[in-house]
């Protein structure tokens, strides 16, 4: 699964390098919603030719975080409460399906990977204390790693790919809302309850915990977005 680490993997193609750099900049809100994405400017910024930049922009448009128009070119996709609620609704459906499959097929090694990922996430949360965890790159990488450790035993690459794409789209909203709210939301207790249910192999409880976890994120971020958008009117 792709993550939002600082640098792309060694040996990546030029398209993958461009894709990684632009996706990270968009998801982390360094390129703000609605920003026009000019191929020439991006080529200079990333030291790449226009060809991999264009291909990366087309792929990001397919993922839904860039919009493409014959007349207006490429832009960072706008932010809206309606879009985030739709992302959250589809996340519930797909992530619960992936977790259900993973709990059916997961073995002892799978459980160990989940525990290790949870421990790594807990360590960075202790380091950050009461700070805005959603804006910390290390926390974001470990947070995603914990969630995907739970999904890892799902045997469907197609399902996992869709889950991955939507998780990153939700991450952009997490970052955006964290930039515009005064207090952060710490999820450690929710992650602990989810972990306990998964390791207990209580599928009904685990799926309920996951659905509720996504729902709490939807509520807090939607409220933050509504407040921020209201100040722009």
Buried (B, 14 or more C-beta within 10 A) or exposed (E): BBBBEEEBEEEEEBBBBBBBBBBBBBBBBEBEBEBEBEBEEBBEEBEBEEEBBBBBBBBBBEBBBBBBEEEEEBBBBEBBBEBBBEBBEBBBEBBBBBBBBBBEEBEEEBBEBBBEBBEBBBEBBEEBEEEBBBBBEBBBBBBBBBBBBBBBBBEEEEBBEBBBBBBBBBBBBBBBBBBBBEEBBBBEEBBEBBBEBBBEEBBEBBBBBBBBBBBEBBEBBBEBBEEBEEEEE
